[in-house]
Amino acid sequence: MRIQQSIRTKLEQAYAPLRLEIEDQSARHAGHAGAHPEGESHFHVALVSATFAGKSRPERHRMIHKTLADELADRVHALSLTLLAPGEDPRT
């Protein structure tokens, strides 16, 4: 399974997102440390989920890092996150 699809599947199952966007930004980092020639090493995730209500930004990040521990340990070098609860995102 491709890394981006694995990330999507895990986040959908764990957080029932109202909005989920995953952008592979690997091409921007070609030649940098941790970049893989085949891509899928640098991602940005924007996720809106009721699960984040009442949680601090560090708590939200820890939750995602725990969910994606396998991907972060193996293939993903960098993961930027925008994690919001409903009402914090004007698009939901």
C-alpha positions as CSV (number, residue, x, y, z in Angstrom):
1,M,0.0,0.0,0.0
2,R,1.3,3.5,-0.8
3,I,2.2,5.6,2.2
4,Q,-0.3,8.4,1.4
5,Q,-3.1,5.8,1.2
6,S,-2.0,4.2,4.5
7,I,-2.0,7.6,6.2
8,R,-5.5,8.4,4.8
9,T,-6.9,5.0,5.9
10,K,-5.5,5.2,9.4
11,L,-6.7,8.8,9.9
12,E,-10.2,8.1,8.5
13,Q,-10.6,5.1,10.8
14,A,-9.2,6.8,13.9
15,Y,-10.7,10.3,13.7
16,A,-13.9,10.2,11.5
17,P,-12.8,13.5,9.9
18,L,-15.1,16.2,8.7
19,R,-12.3,17.3,6.4
20,L,-9.1,15.5,5.5
21,E,-6.5,16.7,3.1
22,I,-3.2,15.0,2.6
23,E,-0.6,16.7,0.4
24,D,2.6,14.9,-0.6
25,Q,5.2,17.7,-0.5
26,S,8.2,15.4,-1.2
27,A,9.0,17.0,-4.5
28,R,9.8,20.3,-2.6
29,H,12.4,18.5,-0.6
30,A,14.2,16.6,-3.3
31,G,17.9,16.3,-2.4
32,H,17.3,17.2,1.3
33,A,18.0,14.9,4.2
34,G,15.3,12.2,4.5
35,A,14.0,12.7,1.0
36,H,13.4,9.5,-1.0
37,P,13.9,9.5,-4.7
38,E,10.5,7.8,-5.2
39,G,8.7,10.4,-3.0
40,E,6.3,10.0,-0.2
41,S,8.6,11.2,2.5
42,H,7.2,14.7,3.3
43,F,3.5,15.3,3.9
44,H,1.2,18.0,5.1
45,V,-2.1,16.8,6.7
46,A,-5.1,19.1,7.4
47,L,-7.6,17.3,9.5
48,V,-10.9,18.5,11.2
49,S,-12.3,16.1,13.7
50,A,-14.6,16.3,16.8
51,T,-12.0,14.1,18.5
52,F,-9.8,17.2,18.9
53,A,-12.4,19.2,20.8
54,G,-11.0,20.3,24.1
55,K,-7.5,19.0,23.2
56,S,-4.4,21.3,23.1
57,R,-2.2,21.6,20.0
58,P,0.5,19.3,21.5
59,E,-2.1,16.7,22.5
60,R,-3.5,16.7,19.0
61,H,0.0,16.3,17.5
62,R,0.8,13.4,19.9
63,M,-2.5,11.7,18.9
64,I,-1.6,11.8,15.2
65,H,2.0,10.8,15.8
66,K,0.8,7.7,17.7
67,T,-1.7,6.8,15.0
68,L,1.0,7.1,12.3
69,A,3.9,5.7,14.3
70,D,4.7,3.0,11.7
71,E,4.8,5.4,8.9
72,L,6.9,7.9,10.9
73,A,9.4,5.2,12.0
74,D,9.9,3.9,8.4
75,R,9.2,6.1,5.5
76,V,7.9,9.5,6.5
77,H,10.7,12.0,7.2
78,A,8.5,15.1,7.8
79,L,4.9,15.6,8.7
80,S,3.4,19.0,9.1
81,L,-0.1,19.1,10.7
82,T,-3.1,21.4,10.8
83,L,-5.4,19.8,13.3
84,L,-8.7,21.5,14.1
85,A,-11.9,20.8,16.0
86,P,-15.3,21.6,14.4
87,G,-15.9,25.3,14.7
88,E,-12.2,26.1,14.4
89,D,-12.2,25.7,10.7
90,P,-14.3,28.1,8.6
91,R,-14.5,25.5,5.8
92,T,-16.6,23.0,7.9
